[in-house]
Amino acid sequence: MAPVVSSVRSVPLSTSLSMKAALHPQFHTDATVTCVCGNTFLTGSTLPELKTEVCSLCHPFFTGTQRIVDTGGQVERFRRRAAARTAAR
């Protein structure tokens, strides 16, 4: 069988486009993803184990619920300021 020759190059494609050995990381087809909520599932990745904080079982977009994360009382302070502004009107 004759080697395939590129129209741009005069070098056969089999020798000009060969990949380097041991350049790409190993791909794990059974990588385990673990969420903070406890959900685990399998996916493909270059890492054998992945950890995530949010998944489709606990993300508000998928669950339809909304949680207010209060950091240091910021939500309460905002609500007090908003109530004071509406009361002043």
C-alpha positions as CSV (number, residue, x, y, z in Angstrom):
1,M,0.0,0.0,0.0
2,A,1.4,3.4,-1.0
3,P,1.8,6.0,1.8
4,V,-0.7,8.9,1.9
5,V,0.9,12.1,0.9
6,S,-0.5,15.5,2.0
7,S,-1.2,18.0,-0.7
8,V,0.7,20.7,1.3
9,R,3.6,18.6,2.5
10,S,5.8,16.2,0.5
11,V,6.3,14.1,3.7
12,P,3.9,11.2,4.2
13,L,1.2,11.9,6.8
14,S,2.1,8.9,8.9
15,T,5.5,10.3,9.7
16,S,4.7,14.0,10.0
17,L,1.7,13.7,12.4
18,S,2.8,10.9,14.7
19,M,2.3,11.6,18.4
20,K,5.0,11.7,21.0
21,A,5.2,8.8,23.3
22,A,4.3,9.3,27.0
23,L,3.2,12.9,26.4
24,H,-0.5,12.6,27.3
25,P,-1.8,11.7,30.8
26,Q,-3.5,8.4,31.5
27,F,-7.3,8.6,31.0
28,H,-9.4,6.9,33.7
29,T,-12.8,5.8,32.3
30,D,-14.0,5.0,35.8
31,A,-13.1,8.1,37.8
32,T,-15.2,8.6,40.9
33,V,-16.8,12.0,41.6
34,T,-17.7,12.6,45.2
35,C,-19.9,15.6,46.2
36,V,-20.0,17.2,49.6
37,C,-23.7,16.2,49.9
38,G,-22.7,12.5,49.7
39,N,-23.6,11.8,46.1
40,T,-21.1,9.8,44.0
41,F,-21.0,8.9,40.3
42,L,-18.6,7.7,37.7
43,T,-17.2,9.7,34.8
44,G,-14.1,9.9,32.6
45,S,-11.1,12.0,33.7
46,T,-7.3,12.2,33.8
47,L,-7.6,12.0,37.7
48,P,-8.8,8.8,39.3
49,E,-10.9,10.6,42.0
50,L,-12.6,14.0,41.9
51,K,-14.2,16.0,44.8
52,T,-16.8,18.7,44.2
53,E,-18.8,21.0,46.4
54,V,-22.0,21.1,44.3
55,C,-23.6,18.4,42.1
56,S,-26.9,18.1,40.2
57,L,-28.6,16.6,43.3
58,C,-27.8,19.6,45.6
59,H,-27.5,22.6,43.2
60,P,-30.4,25.0,43.6
61,F,-30.9,25.2,39.8
62,F,-31.6,21.5,39.5
63,T,-33.4,21.1,42.9
64,G,-35.7,24.1,42.6
65,T,-34.8,25.3,46.1
66,Q,-32.9,28.4,47.1
67,R,-30.7,28.6,50.1
68,I,-29.4,31.8,51.5
69,V,-25.8,31.5,52.6
70,D,-25.4,33.9,55.5
71,T,-21.8,35.0,56.0
72,G,-21.4,36.9,59.2
73,G,-25.0,38.3,59.4
74,Q,-24.8,40.1,56.1
75,V,-28.3,39.1,55.1
76,E,-29.8,40.3,58.4
77,R,-27.9,43.6,58.1
78,F,-29.2,44.1,54.5
79,R,-32.8,43.3,55.6
80,R,-32.6,45.8,58.5
81,R,-31.2,48.6,56.2
82,A,-33.9,47.8,53.6
83,A,-36.7,47.9,56.2
84,A,-35.3,51.2,57.6
85,R,-35.4,52.8,54.1
86,T,-39.0,51.7,53.5
87,A,-40.1,52.9,56.9
88,A,-38.5,56.3,56.3
89,R,-40.5,56.9,53.2
